[in-house]
Amino acid sequence: MFGEPEPTHVRRIFVLLFPLIFLNSFANGETQAPGTYYNWVNIWLCFFFGLLFTILFRFLNKHSKTIDQRSNPGMPLSGWVMFLGINLLARFVIQIYFFWHANYFLQSTWIHLGQLGGMKYHVLFIIELFLSLIAVAGTGALIYWFFGRRDIFPTLFIYYAGIYIVVTCILLITYHFMNLPPEMISIRRDMYMQILRISYTSAWMIFVWKSDQVKQTFVYPAG
């Protein structure tokens, strides 16, 4: 049903970032010269992230579980496993939407944050950019391995979800103790919604870790 994965598509991740960046800026009304109105610090950071993630993806995609105890071909995607896949697709779309509207690549956003709090807000902004990139790229990679029923999917899903929970907790603590200007207080309020997402993600981690259906579904090694 599924042929050998094609990592060549993933090599183009960082190349496709630049049209997305420019379209994002135009959609937000920034139609002037790029050299003046684009935040090239974040653009270059995004570019190098794309390179590094491509290398990481290709490295992980070549690996398989050391021990394969299958006696029969893998089970088809169905039931709660298929619902997990639908969740990943929905999460990917939502992450793209919020990334699109975050204005990471507009110089005006960078200047405004500098006026509000200087370097500390710039550092936090860059951290959030990287977390958004990891979320989008990581979810995309998981979707690729999910529909290919790769044997590495359960392990990498657990690692990914675990990293997400740890990082979210760190952000909750950071926003709780950081002095925010009145116009950014809503960020702190919205972050508390992450508690529900942490619980939801933890439930999926337990399911993927314990489910026999998962073990018998994701069985295909690297092609």
Contacts in CASP RR format, 6 or more apart in sequence:
PFRMAT RR
TARGET T0000
AUTHOR 0000-0000-0000
METHOD contacts of the structure
MODEL  1
MFGEPEPTHVRRIFVLLFPLIFLNSFANGETQAPGTYYNWVNIWLCFFFG
LLFTILFRFLNKHSKTIDQRSNPGMPLSGWVMFLGINLLARFVIQIYFFW
HANYFLQSTWIHLGQLGGMKYHVLFIIELFLSLIAVAGTGALIYWFFGRR
DIFPTLFIYYAGIYIVVTCILLITYHFMNLPPEMISIRRDMYMQILRISY
TSAWMIFVWKSDQVKQTFVYPAG
1 76 0 8 1.000
2 147 0 8 1.000
2 148 0 8 1.000
2 149 0 8 1.000
2 220 0 8 1.000
3 148 0 8 1.000
3 223 0 8 1.000
4 223 0 8 1.000
5 61 0 8 1.000
5 144 0 8 1.000
5 148 0 8 1.000
5 150 0 8 1.000
5 222 0 8 1.000
5 223 0 8 1.000
7 57 0 8 1.000
7 58 0 8 1.000
7 61 0 8 1.000
10 54 0 8 1.000
10 57 0 8 1.000
10 58 0 8 1.000
10 61 0 8 1.000
10 141 0 8 1.000
10 144 0 8 1.000
11 54 0 8 1.000
11 58 0 8 1.000
13 50 0 8 1.000
13 53 0 8 1.000
13 54 0 8 1.000
13 137 0 8 1.000
14 46 0 8 1.000
14 47 0 8 1.000
14 49 0 8 1.000
14 50 0 8 1.000
14 51 0 8 1.000
14 53 0 8 1.000
14 54 0 8 1.000
17 46 0 8 1.000
17 47 0 8 1.000
17 50 0 8 1.000
18 43 0 8 1.000
18 47 0 8 1.000
20 100 0 8 1.000
21 38 0 8 1.000
21 43 0 8 1.000
21 46 0 8 1.000
21 105 0 8 1.000
22 34 0 8 1.000
22 38 0 8 1.000
24 100 0 8 1.000
24 103 0 8 1.000
24 104 0 8 1.000
24 105 0 8 1.000
25 31 0 8 1.000
25 34 0 8 1.000
25 37 0 8 1.000
25 38 0 8 1.000
25 105 0 8 1.000
25 106 0 8 1.000
27 100 0 8 1.000
28 103 0 8 1.000
28 106 0 8 1.000
30 37 0 8 1.000
30 38 0 8 1.000
30 106 0 8 1.000
30 108 0 8 1.000
36 107 0 8 1.000
37 106 0 8 1.000
37 107 0 8 1.000
37 108 0 8 1.000
38 105 0 8 1.000
38 106 0 8 1.000
38 107 0 8 1.000
39 104 0 8 1.000
39 105 0 8 1.000
39 106 0 8 1.000
39 107 0 8 1.000
39 109 0 8 1.000
39 110 0 8 1.000
41 110 0 8 1.000
41 126 0 8 1.000
42 104 0 8 1.000
42 105 0 8 1.000
42 110 0 8 1.000
42 125 0 8 1.000
42 126 0 8 1.000
42 129 0 8 1.000
43 105 0 8 1.000
45 126 0 8 1.000
45 129 0 8 1.000
45 130 0 8 1.000
46 104 0 8 1.000
46 105 0 8 1.000
46 129 0 8 1.000
46 133 0 8 1.000
49 130 0 8 1.000
49 133 0 8 1.000
49 137 0 8 1.000
50 133 0 8 1.000
50 137 0 8 1.000
53 133 0 8 1.000
53 137 0 8 1.000
53 138 0 8 1.000
57 137 0 8 1.000
57 141 0 8 1.000
60 141 0 8 1.000
60 152 0 8 1.000
60 156 0 8 1.000
61 145 0 8 1.000
61 222 0 8 1.000
62 222 0 8 1.000
63 152 0 8 1.000
63 222 0 8 1.000
64 150 0 8 1.000
64 151 0 8 1.000
64 152 0 8 1.000
64 221 0 8 1.000
64 222 0 8 1.000
65 151 0 8 1.000
65 152 0 8 1.000
65 155 0 8 1.000
65 221 0 8 1.000
68 151 0 8 1.000
68 219 0 8 1.000
68 221 0 8 1.000
70 216 0 8 1.000
70 219 0 8 1.000
72 216 0 8 1.000
73 219 0 8 1.000
74 149 0 8 1.000
74 216 0 8 1.000
74 217 0 8 1.000
74 219 0 8 1.000
74 220 0 8 1.000
75 213 0 8 1.000
75 216 0 8 1.000
75 217 0 8 1.000
76 217 0 8 1.000
77 85 0 8 1.000
77 146 0 8 1.000
77 147 0 8 1.000
77 149 0 8 1.000
77 217 0 8 1.000
79 213 0 8 1.000
80 207 0 8 1.000
80 211 0 8 1.000
80 213 0 8 1.000
81 211 0 8 1.000
81 213 0 8 1.000
81 214 0 8 1.000
81 217 0 8 1.000
84 146 0 8 1.000
84 204 0 8 1.000
84 207 0 8 1.000
84 208 0 8 1.000
85 143 0 8 1.000
85 146 0 8 1.000
85 147 0 8 1.000
87 204 0 8 1.000
88 139 0 8 1.000
88 140 0 8 1.000
88 142 0 8 1.000
88 143 0 8 1.000
88 146 0 8 1.000
89 143 0 8 1.000
91 139 0 8 1.000
92 136 0 8 1.000
92 139 0 8 1.000
92 140 0 8 1.000
92 143 0 8 1.000
95 132 0 8 1.000
95 135 0 8 1.000
95 136 0 8 1.000
95 139 0 8 1.000
96 136 0 8 1.000
98 132 0 8 1.000
99 132 0 8 1.000
99 133 0 8 1.000
99 136 0 8 1.000
102 128 0 8 1.000
102 129 0 8 1.000
102 132 0 8 1.000
103 109 0 8 1.000
104 125 0 8 1.000
104 129 0 8 1.000
104 132 0 8 1.000
109 125 0 8 1.000
110 122 0 8 1.000
110 125 0 8 1.000
113 121 0 8 1.000
113 122 0 8 1.000
113 125 0 8 1.000
114 121 0 8 1.000
114 122 0 8 1.000
116 181 0 8 1.000
116 183 0 8 1.000
116 184 0 8 1.000
117 181 0 8 1.000
120 178 0 8 1.000
124 174 0 8 1.000
124 178 0 8 1.000
131 167 0 8 1.000
131 171 0 8 1.000
134 163 0 8 1.000
135 164 0 8 1.000
138 160 0 8 1.000
139 160 0 8 1.000
141 156 0 8 1.000
142 153 0 8 1.000
142 156 0 8 1.000
142 157 0 8 1.000
142 160 0 8 1.000
145 152 0 8 1.000
145 153 0 8 1.000
145 156 0 8 1.000
145 218 0 8 1.000
146 153 0 8 1.000
146 218 0 8 1.000
148 220 0 8 1.000
149 217 0 8 1.000
149 218 0 8 1.000
149 219 0 8 1.000
149 220 0 8 1.000
150 218 0 8 1.000
150 220 0 8 1.000
150 221 0 8 1.000
150 222 0 8 1.000
151 218 0 8 1.000
151 219 0 8 1.000
151 220 0 8 1.000
151 221 0 8 1.000
152 218 0 8 1.000
153 218 0 8 1.000
154 208 0 8 1.000
154 209 0 8 1.000
154 214 0 8 1.000
154 215 0 8 1.000
154 218 0 8 1.000
157 204 0 8 1.000
157 205 0 8 1.000
157 208 0 8 1.000
158 205 0 8 1.000
158 208 0 8 1.000
158 209 0 8 1.000
161 201 0 8 1.000
161 202 0 8 1.000
161 204 0 8 1.000
161 205 0 8 1.000
161 208 0 8 1.000
162 201 0 8 1.000
162 205 0 8 1.000
164 201 0 8 1.000
165 198 0 8 1.000
165 201 0 8 1.000
165 202 0 8 1.000
168 194 0 8 1.000
168 197 0 8 1.000
168 198 0 8 1.000
169 198 0 8 1.000
171 191 0 8 1.000
171 194 0 8 1.000
172 191 0 8 1.000
172 192 0 8 1.000
172 194 0 8 1.000
172 195 0 8 1.000
175 187 0 8 1.000
175 188 0 8 1.000
175 191 0 8 1.000
176 188 0 8 1.000
180 187 0 8 1.000
180 188 0 8 1.000
207 214 0 8 1.000
208 214 0 8 1.000
END
